[in-house]
């Protein structure tokens, strides 16, 4: 059973309600509309907070995400990237509404994807649950650049970032743990048909 957080943006954060769990965890959730086998390139979303942070911690986070995506066959690209990558570090406890879903890897391997033509009675649907992410949470979101919709969230709770080099280590480990939930390699990459070239401008 996989407990997950919502892909519905600001609606994901709840300030009240019953809690299903208070455990620290590393988890993910996904959109049934994600075209996961088609994505090959990415770019970071610019904005406030760590997304635009030029400090060592912000750069350590971006570098850890770049490294992991490259290992899985993705290329950085500023020209119409397939995916936009956003991340945020929340302090303290966070209450989220989530969903119970099938295993992500099984879903991707099945080759299924829902779209506007999928009949309503054939859609999977999202079963809501509520949970508490404790003592700081690092959230990474992948957004389909074509549809501008979030297609995958990965998060690690219990992330307390100390000052100095130790903080960089904590963030890098958290990113590795989060992307252990994202078992998707670009099409042809493992067989050598889609080698990762230099980053695009």
Buried (B, 14 or more C-beta within 10 A) or exposed (E): EBBBBBBBEEEBBBEEEEEEBEEBBBBBBBBBBBBBBEBBBBBBEEEEEBBEBEEEBBEBBBBBBBEBBBEBBBBBBEEEBBBBBBBBBBEEBBBBBBBBBBEBEEBBEEEBBBEEEBEEEEEEEBEEBBBBBBEBBBBBBBBBBEEEBBBBBBBBBBBEBEEEEEBBEBBBEBBBBBBEBBBBBBBEBEEEEBEBEEEEE
